[in-house]
């Protein structure tokens, strides 16, 4: 496959992903606008789906960086990693994080949870997760410009941060310790 064929294939994939996201958002808006009385469980389901997607990306992206950091700059392997990283970030991680925040805040508001101590702790952990997301987004840009200076070991360590935050968030939501 030539570079132009790969580029065209990537553009078609991004277009399909964008169309899917637009359709999903339109259906979600319709659900809110004309939603049934039991909208809360639907919103909760969408929130959980978004969280799973966000976490999958947050766990996979640093793993790509581990291998990308060892690839020779300008090599076919490095260029392939750049495409994979950008598609993962733009097509999955960014939309999933946005939906997670939107539906999570709506659920907290609708459920009257804003005065609960466990939610405050969860929000702090989610803010930290969003900060990690921002750090990884910056790393995608650096890798795309061949400016990464971090070794693979750094990315192996960073790969554990979303896991630890996810564990804390799940415990706070399920156990509600305070």
ABEGO torsion letter per residue (X at the ends): XBAAAAAAAAAAAAAAAAAAAAAAAAAAAAAAAABBAAAAAAAAAAAAAAAAAAAAAAAAAAAAAAAAAABBBGBAAAAAAAAAAAAAAAAAAAAAAAAAAAAAAAAAAAAGAAABAAAAAAAAAAAAAAAAAAAAAAAAAAAAAGABABBAAAAAAAAAAAAAAAAAAAAAAAAGAX
